[in-house]
Amino acid sequence: MMNKKFHKLLFTPFARACKTYKLIEDGDRIAVCMSGGKDSTLMAKLFQEIKMHRQKEFDLTFLVMDPGYNRENRALIESNAQKLDIPITIFESSIFDAVETIDKSPCYLCARMRRGYLYSKAKELGCNKIALGHHYDDVIETILMGMIHGAQIQTMMPKLHSTNFEGMELIRPMYLIREADICAWRDYNDLHFLRCACRFTENCAACPEDEMTPSKRLETKKLIAELKKTNPYVESNIFRSVENVNVDTVIEYKKNGVRHNFLEDY
């Protein structure tokens, strides 16, 4: 499952992110949140690998929330976990029922509710962190989407404290892993994962990657690919742009919810 090539492409950046951003500490109990997709399933395997290195003493719970999957999708998640030797803990919620009648931003509401359920269950199980499978491409797409569609400069953070669940943190250990390398690992091992399993888009669960339902994120992904044709550094430049913010050249910024203007210190 993880030969020498993929160890370098996947485990090395996984371990680097954990060390750089201090994502794993001694005594942690981490809920590895698995949606049934390629990203979070690979994340579970990488957590199993890093735990064997014993550089930190921590515990893992592989947490799967069933928000109302149909029988086939639930079976696929369970069979993949068995095939990959991942001891999953499944719990049910009624999120799909709750958002089914929502007309405005059902995906946003679904994502918010999913995270709340995951935090709650993880805390109930004695965990202090939840791990999500967002990768490098998710990060740069989020940065660009914020600028183009949200009129703001912000990023998807590698870790953050929960505002609603005291003592809980969210970590993203796939932060430095490229999506193309995840896809290569999936295809090399002939693995098939859930991609799109909600009731709004259930039929695309087995669709190829390039036939996804159109979205702002897909538009942004295509834009980055187009820009890369003439600028091979565009992806790393987008990523590094939020590491190299020069506050002296920013007209306004927010800190802890308070807005500041450059005229305050002019």
C-alpha positions, 0 to 999 in steps of 0.5 A: 500500500505504501511503497518507497515512491509513495512513502516519499510523496505522501508520508514525508510531507505528512510527517513534515507537516506534523513536525512543522505545525506541531500537530501531534503532542505526547498524550494526544487522543486524536479522532481521525475523521473519515468521510469515505473519500480518498483523502481521509482514508489515506490520512488514516493509513498515514496516522497508522504509519507515524504512530509506528515510529513512536516519536510521540505517544498518542492514541487514535480513534478512526471515526466515521460519521454516517449522515444518512448514506445509502446502503451501497455507500455505507458498505463501500466505506466498511469494505475499504476499512476492512481491506486497508485494516483500519479499525473504524468506529461508525456513528449515525446522524441525521444531517442529510434529513436536516439539510434536504429541504434547505434551498440556500447553501445546503453544502455549507450547512451540511459541512458545519453540522458535520464538524459539530457532530464530529467534535461532539462524538470525538469529545465523548470518546475522550479525544482532544483533537479531530483530524481532517483530510484537507490537502495542499491543493485545498489550501491554495484553492481556498486562498484564491477563492477567498480573494476572488469570491470573498474579497478577503485574504485568509487561509485554511489553517493547519490547526485551530482551537474549537470555538464551541467545544472547549479543549478541542483542536482541529488539525490538518496533517495532509496540509503539505500533500499534493492531490495528484499524489493522493490520486496516484496512490489510489490508482496504483492500489486500484482503490475505489472510494466515496466521492460525492455521496449526499442526496443532492449529488448521489449519482456522481459517487462513482464519476471520474474526477473530471466530471464533478458537479460544477462548483466555485472550487472546481472553477478555481482548480481549473484556473490554477491549472491554466495559470500553471501553463505559463507560471510553473511556480503559481501553486507554491506562490499562492501557498507562500503568499499567506506566509509572506504578508507584509502588514506595512502594505495592507490598507486594513486588516482584522485581528481578533475580530477588530478591524485596523486601518493603516492610518492608525500608525501613519 
